[in-house]
């Protein structure tokens, strides 16, 4: 991705010690610049790697959000169904006679049957 820079050190037209010092400075500057470029390249690669990790983490989080949203919707439907069942059971319990009411009704019916039997007996005589 990144290219290594090759720097040419120009030879100076100065003679003697000045030329030697200029060559050393130019070589040192080129090497220092190459080191900086290498460091920037390494940091850019690290940033790219971290970006890719964050991108994957974001995609996984978005998938998890979609999954949880589906779960919430399903549970809300279940809650609605259960609330309807509760209402139906409340209505059914109001309509269903109580055990005491059943016993009282049986007692009243038994008394009525006895009275009817008495009336039949009196008519038969």
HELIX and SHEET records of a PDB file:
HELIX    1   1 UNK A   17  UNK A   95  1                                  79    
HELIX    2   2 UNK A   99  UNK A  124  1                                  26    
END                                                                             
